[in-house]
Amino acid sequence: MRFFILATLLVSGTAFAGTKYVAHDYHEALGEIAYSNACITEDMVRTIRPARVCATALKERVIPGHGDSNLGYSEWYCPRFEKRSLERSRNFERTVCTDLRQVGHGDSANLECFAHGKKTEFLPAVIKLQVWEERGDTSTWPGKTVRFAFPSCT
């Protein structure tokens, strides 16, 4: 009887397990380096362990099953990966909105960006992470904000 109860608890715990998500705002700075596999020097960000990266990227034309074949599109895929140590400058360019305007009136008003530009920034030693979980149709979004400090590369 004890085994049945324990097995039931394990299965029900597995059935209700969710997927944890972590987001940050430094993709332009980190590139292919995962924040959890990154260390920093005074001016560089590096991988702690070699990262799995695409060695050969190929473009494939996809043509939908019906209709005009000229309406296809292209997708990139990677047939071969390799492990490499990566390094990037902590200085990076971020795309920002340079002309943000309110469009519409009253309840239907919203903000729309009419022009974009580049802004040079520096990857800080401590960044904010947004952490949330999703289980089926439920979500803990926006979750919680936590601080992450990059370790030093020594």
N, C-alpha and C positions, 0 to 999 in steps of 0.2 A: 504494500500500500504506500509506503514512504517513497519508493522509486517512482510510482505513478504520479504522485503529487509533485515530486521534484522534476520529473520529465515534463509535466504539464506547465510548471512555472517556467522552465527553460524555453519551451516552444512558444508560450505566450509572450515571454520577454523578447524572443527573436521576432515574433510577428509584429510587435509594436516598436521595434528598433527603427529609428529614423536615419536620415542622411544629414550629416553635419556639413555646413558650408562656411567658408571663410573668405571674406572679400577685403581688398585693400585698394588704395588709389595710386599705386606706384608701378603699374605694369610697364609704362614707358621707361622707367629707370631699371627695372629688374630684367625685362626681356624674358628669356628662357630660364632664368634662375628663379627657383621657388624660394619664397621668403624664408621658409623653414629650413632651407639648405644654403643659406647665405651668411657670409661674414663680411665685415667691412674693414677697410684700412682708412687712412686719412682721406684718400681721394678715389678709392676703387671699391666695388662690391664684387665678391668672388663666391664660387661654389665651395662648400665645405667638402663635399664628396662629389666625384664626377657625376654629371647629369646626363640623362638619356635625351639625346637630341637627334633630329632628323639629319641623316647624312646625305640623302638624295631626295629632293622634293620634285615631284612630277605633276604636271597639269594634265587633267583628263577632261575631255569634252563630254558632257552629259546631255543626252537628248531625251526629253520626256517621251513617254510611250505613244502618245497620240498627237496628231496635228502636224504643223509645219516643222520640218527638221531644222530650219534656220532659227528657231526660237530656243535652241539649246543654251546651256551655260557651262562654264568651266569650274572644276573643283580641284584643289590641290590634295595630293595624298603622298604618303611617305612609305615607300617599299623597304627602306633600309635605315635602321637606327644605329647609333654608336654612343658610347659613353665618353664624355669629354669634360675637362675642367673648363669653366667659363669665367670670364672677367669682363666687367664693364665699368665705365666711369660713373661716379656718383653724380656728376653733372648730366642733366638730361633735358630734352625739350618736351614740353607738354602742349597739346593742342587745347586752346581756350577760346571761349566765345568773346569776341571783341565788340559785338553790336547786339545786345540783348534788348528786345522791345516787347512791350505788352501789346497783344493782339486781341481784338474783341472788346466787349464791354460787359459790365455786370457779372453775372454768374458764369457766363461763357468765356470770360477773359482768361488768357494764359500767356506765358512768356515764350517767345520764340527767338532763336538765334539767327541773325541775318548775315553774320560774317565771323570767320574763324581766323585765328592767328597762332603764333608759336610763342611760348614763354619758357625761358631757361630757368630751371630749378635745380636744387641740390638734394639728393636723397638723405633724409635725416637719419640719425642713429636710432631713433625710436619712432615707430609708425603706429597708427591706429588700425586695428583690424575689426571688422564687423563680423560677428559670429552668430549664426542662427541654425535651426534644425527644422527639417520637414519630415512629416510622417503622413503619407497618403495625401489627403486633401487639407491637412492642417499644417500650419507653419508658425514658428515663433518669431517671424520677421517683425520688427527690425532686429530682434535679438538683443545682444549686448555689444558694447564697444570695449575692446581691451587694448592695452598698450603692449607692443612687441618691441623689445630691444635687440638689435642685431648684435651677435657676439663679435669680438675683435678677431681678425685673422692673425694668429700668432704662430 
